[in-house]
Amino acid sequence: MSDPAEEAAIRRQVERTLRVMTLSMIIGVIVLVVLAAVVSSLRGVFILAAIIYLFGSLGTQWYLRRRFLGPLKG
């Protein structure tokens, strides 16, 4: 179908994007946990937001890996 070099370039770009997404997710969860520790009156809200953010981000990354990297494996 397409050139192997082109597929390799696309694969590298998708992997790089997913690494940036992972870093962003980690930073976001850390910020929410720190806010939960600092603002004790809203601790439950921040923890819930961190959990939802974590699972949403992991689900999105899983979907993108399957959607974009899956077809490039062959």
C-alpha positions as CSV (number, residue, x, y, z in Angstrom):
1,M,0.0,0.0,0.0
2,S,2.4,2.7,1.2
3,D,6.1,3.2,1.4
4,P,7.8,1.5,4.4
5,A,9.8,4.6,5.1
6,E,6.6,6.6,5.2
7,E,5.0,4.2,7.6
8,A,8.0,4.3,9.8
9,A,7.9,8.1,9.9
10,I,4.2,8.0,10.7
11,R,4.8,5.5,13.4
12,R,7.5,7.6,15.0
13,Q,5.3,10.7,14.9
14,V,2.4,8.8,16.6
15,E,4.7,7.3,19.2
16,R,6.1,10.8,19.9
17,T,2.6,12.2,20.3
18,L,1.6,9.5,22.6
19,R,4.7,10.1,24.8
20,V,3.8,13.8,25.0
21,M,0.3,12.8,26.0
22,T,1.6,10.5,28.7
23,L,3.8,13.2,30.1
24,S,0.9,15.6,30.1
25,M,-1.3,13.1,31.9
26,I,1.3,12.5,34.6
27,I,1.8,16.3,35.1
28,G,-2.0,16.8,35.3
29,V,-2.5,14.0,37.8
30,I,0.4,15.4,40.0
31,V,-1.1,18.9,39.9
32,L,-4.5,17.6,40.9
33,V,-3.0,15.5,43.8
34,V,-1.0,18.5,45.0
35,L,-4.1,20.7,44.9
36,A,-5.9,18.0,46.9
37,A,-3.2,18.1,49.5
38,V,-3.2,21.9,49.7
39,V,-6.9,22.7,49.5
40,S,-8.3,20.4,52.2
41,S,-11.9,21.6,51.8
42,L,-12.0,20.4,48.2
43,R,-9.8,17.3,48.6
44,G,-12.5,14.8,47.5
45,V,-13.3,16.9,44.4
46,F,-9.7,17.0,43.4
47,I,-9.1,13.3,44.0
48,L,-12.2,12.5,42.0
49,A,-11.1,14.8,39.2
50,A,-7.7,13.2,39.2
51,I,-9.2,9.7,38.9
52,I,-11.5,10.7,36.1
53,Y,-8.7,12.5,34.3
54,L,-6.3,9.5,34.7
55,F,-8.8,6.9,33.4
56,G,-10.0,9.2,30.6
57,S,-6.4,9.8,29.5
58,L,-5.5,6.2,29.6
59,G,-8.6,5.2,27.7
60,T,-7.8,7.8,25.0
61,Q,-4.2,6.6,24.7
62,W,-5.4,3.0,24.4
63,Y,-7.8,3.9,21.7
64,L,-5.3,6.0,19.7
65,R,-2.7,3.2,20.0
66,R,-5.2,0.7,18.6
67,R,-6.5,3.1,15.9
68,F,-3.2,4.5,14.6
69,L,-0.5,2.0,15.5
70,G,-2.5,-1.1,14.9
71,P,-2.6,-0.8,11.1
72,L,1.1,0.1,10.9
73,K,2.3,-3.1,12.5
74,G,1.8,-5.1,9.4
